[in-house]
Amino acid sequence: MENILDFDLFLKEKEHRTLMVRILGEEYSIPATIPAIVPLKMARAERLRDMGLRNAEYTRLIFEAADAMFGEKQVDRFADRISAQELALLIQKCFEWINGSPEAQEGELLTDEQSRSSLPGNASKK
């Protein structure tokens, strides 16, 4: 008998676990495991931001990451009510929560002031 690592079984077991995220008063489910494309898209967006290129490509990458994390239908329900920067922060916070950031595991509440100082690329909005 061969020893076989059944990674497919491992992935199948994990794909059904979800977490709930409240956005603008509504609850949305996200996978308990982040698809690899999400951090990849976010890293590419960060690289553009670091180069001072917050442009259509940056925004496209953020929306692609959101679609991969939440699913297109869920993103469509809230994306017209938040900015691309807020969406990037949401993805970042979900990523931290899923990956076990100590603050995030305690059901972190994000205040408006915290969100302004945590937005990727700085930028406090007034």
Secondary structure, DSSP 8 states (H G I E B T S, - for coil): ------HHHHHHHHHT-EEEEEETTEEEEEESS--THHHHHHHHHHHHHHTT--SHHHHHHHHHHHHHHH-HHHHHHHGGGS-HHHHHHHHHHHHHHHTT-HHHHTT----HHHHHHHSTT-----
